[in-house]
Amino acid sequence: MIKTLEKVIEVRDSKFSNITNSLPGTPVVITADTTRGITFKGALVYTNDFEGKITKYNLTNMDNDGSGGTINLYDHTTLLSIGASKENGRYQYHAMDAGIGKTSNHLWLFSGTGDYERLTYRDNNLDNIMYGFRDKDFPLYKQKNYNAALFDQLSECSDTTNDATGAKCPVTTNSSTIIGGGGGLPNRVSKDMGWYIKLPASQKISAEPTLSNGLVYYPIFEPSQSTNKCSLGLAMICAVDDECGTNISSELGQSLGKKNKCAWVGQGVLSKIVTFGDTLFANIAGKVDCSKITDQKKKKECED
């Protein structure tokens, strides 16, 4: 039983988003017990919030950031903003998964977006994503000024939506883009902070992603394209290279075509994916077979 509340840390509310912020997902906690090579005591903690930010918290005994800057216990800083809004629907309901990249040796954080309370909602303005972001400062903590021009934006990650070969892999390329400058923004922005894949057809993440053996598995829900909005949607799995963001879901089989590169599982909503060896396990909330119900009252309710 918890008898005392040690500390309440308020996450900054972004003035650049019209979403009322909250933290529905479980935090990612990095300690010496869970990660090799950690020398600090305590934990570095990461959260992804409703309005599309990743925040990093210093709950360690570190007192400097490795480059002369002083840090304190309970300091927290915004690492990334993915530009979430009510219009594009990039709500982060689910927790992140995390791991150390074999190629980059950086800590990677994986998340996805979608309005979990309105899974069947369809709109051409929806612009949900799967993404991977790397914390290049890990295992150090470095404070970033709270300014939209200074913490990382989604534009600093590679758009690997249609990259089937890994050509846009942020770990192996040094591509950059001119964004115009002005307002304190740099003239050029590196694309190596991570990757993102846009989801078509009003698709949404239905549970947190799972990292396993260099791949990130995302459970996806696609609303029915039928005129009957009560029709069941599709449950799918997207398999993405963790550091390159290359969608290799076709290797799972049951691909639904070029536009939709995720593997089809069935009708309904997929749970978090659990891996054991080369096998994937998940639950699906799907269609009920009313013919197998023996209780006549319940059978009629099912059929209605």
N, C-alpha and C positions, 0 to 999 in steps of 0.2 A: 504494500500500500504506500502510495506517495504521500508524504506528510508535509513537505515544503516544496514550493515552486521556486527554483533557483533563479530563473531569469526569463523575462518576456522580451523577445526581440521582434520589433515591428518591421515588417517588410515594406519598403517604400512603395507607394502607389504611384504609378507612372502617369504623368500628365499628358503623355502621348497616346494613351489608349482610352477608349470610352467604355471599357469593361470594368465593373466593380470587382476589385481584386480579392482573391482568397487563395488558400493553400490546401486543396483537397487531397493532394497526393502525399505519399510517404517520403520523407527525406532520404537522401543517399548519405550514409555516414561512413567516412574513411578513417580507419584506425590502424595501428600497428598490428592488430590481430587479424585484420582482413586484407592487408596489402603488404607485399614484400618491400624491403628497403626503406620503410618509414622509420625515421629517427625521433620524431616529435612524440610527446605524450598528449593524450587527449584525442580530439577528432577534428577533421575538416568536414563540414556538412554542406550539402548542396540541395536546393529546392527548386522546383519549377512551378510557377504560379499560373493563376487563371488568365492574367493579362499578358502572358507570353514572355516572361523573364526567367532567367536562371540566376539565382543568387547564391553566393558562397559565404560561409560563416567560419570565423576563426574561433574554434573552441579548444585550441592547443596551448602548449606552453611556449610557443614561438613569440619572440618579442621584436623581431626584425624581419624584413621581407627579402633579405639576401642581397639587397643593393643599397643598404644604408637607410632605408625607410623604417620608421618605428610603427609597430602594430600592437594592438591590445586585445585582450580576451573579449570576446563577443563582437568584435568588428565584423561587419558584413558589407559585401560589395556586389553590385550588379555585373554579371559577366556578359550576358547576351539578352537582346530583345529581338523577338521574331516578328514584331509588327502585328500583334493580335488586335482584332477589333470585332465588334458585334457583327459587322458586315461580312468579314471573311471567315468568321466562325472558328478561329484558331484558339479555342479553349483547351487548356491543359488540365484535364480531370485526373489523369493517371500519373503514377510515379515514373521516375526515370530508372533505367538500368545503367550500369557504369562498368568500365574495365580499362586496363592498360593496353594500349595498342602495341602490337608486336613490332611494327615498322617504325612508328614515331616515338615509342616509349613514353607517350603522353597519356594522361587520363582522359578518356572519352566518356561523354554523357549522351544518352540516347533517349529521345522522347518523340511524341507524336501528338496531333491535335484533333479536335472534333467535339461537338456539343453532345455529350453523352446523354443528356436529358431530352434531346430531340434527334435521336439517331435516324429516324425516318425522314427528317426534313430535307427537302431538295431545294436548291437555289443555285442559279448560275454564278452568283457572287461568292459562293463558298470557295475557299482556297486553303484547304487543309494540307498539312505536310507531315512527312516523317523526316527526322533529322538527327544528325550526329554532330556534336560540338566538342572540341578538345580544349582542355585547360592547359595551356603551354607553361603556366607558372607552377603547376603541381610538381613536387609536394610543398611548395612555398605558398604563402598567402600574400597577395599584393593588392593594395587598395586602389580602386579605380575611382576617379572623380565622377560624381553622379551627374552626368551630362550626356545627352543622346549622341553627341559627337565623339564621345570618348570611350564609352563601352561598346562592345561589338554588336553589330547589326547582322541581320540575316544576309544582307548584301555582301558581307565579308566571308560567306560560305559559298562553296561551289554548288550551282544548280545542276544536279546529276540526274534530273528527271528522265531524260531520254538518252543517258549515257550507258550503252550496253557493253562498252569495251574497257572502261576505266580510264579513258583519255582525260577526263576532268578530275581525276583523283586528287584531292587536296594535299595528300602526303607526298606525291611525286611531281606535282607541277608547281610552278611559281607564277601562275597567271594572275593578272591584276586588271582592274578596270578603272577608267577615269569616271569619277562621279561628279565632277564640276567644281568642287571646292566651295569656299564661301561659308559663312556662318560657323567658322571654326573647324569645318570638315577638311580632312586631307584631300589632296588632289587625286591620289591614287589609293585604292583599297586592295589589299591582298585578299585572295580567295582561299587561303589555306587554313582558315579557322575551323572549317568543318564542311559538311555537305547537307543538302536537303533535297527531298523528292516531293513534288506536288502530287496530290491525290486527285484523280478525275471523278466525275459523275457523283459529286456530293459525298464521296467516301469519307469515313471517319475512323479514327483509332477506337477500338472497342475495349482495350485493356492495355496495361503497360507492356513495353517491349521486353524481349528476352535476348540477352547476349550469350552466345555459345560458340566456341571454336571458330572465332573470327567472323561470325555472322550474327546479324541482329534480326530477330523474327518479330514481325509486327502483326497483331490480329486486326483485321480490317473489316468494316461493315459497309456495304454499299446499299443504299435505299433502293427499293424496287422502282424500276423505271415504268411500271404499269400505271395506267390511269387510275387504277384502284390503289389509293394510298395505304390501304390496310394490308396489301399483299406483303408477304415476307420478303425481306431483302437478302442479300448474299453475304455469306461469311467466307473470308479469304485469309490467306497467310502471305505476307510479303517477306522474302528473305533478301537481306541487303548486306553487302560487304561492309564490315564495321568501320574501316578507315577510308575507304574509297567511295562509299555510297553507291556502288554499282548494284542494281537490282538483278539478282540472279534467281528470281522466283520460278523461272521456267524450268529449272533443274528439279523443282519439287513435283512437276507434272501438273496436269489439269489446268493449264493456262487458259485464260478466257480470251485470248487474242492479243494483238499488238498494242492496242490502246490500254488494255488492262493487263499488266504483266504479273499480277499476283496469282497465286495458286488457289483455285476454287476448292472449298471444303464442303459447303452445303448451304442450305437456307437457314437463316437465323443469325444469332449474335455469338461471336466467339469469345472465350475467356482468355486469360493470360496463357501463353504457351510454355509448357515445361519440357525440358529436354533431358533425355537419358541416352547417352551414347549417340547414335545416329537416328534415334526415334523421337518424334515430336508428339506430345500429349496435350489435349485441350478439351474443354467442355464446350458444347454448343447448345444454346437455347433456341430450339428450332420448332418445327411444326409437329403438333401432336397427332398421332394416329388414333382418331376417335373410335375406329372399329375394334380396337383392342380393349376398350373400356367396358367392363362387365356391368357396372352399376348403371342402370338405365337412366336415372336422373342426371348423373354426372355425364353420361354419354350424350344426352340431349343438350346439356349446357355446352359441351364441347362442340357439338355440331352447329349450335346457334352462334 
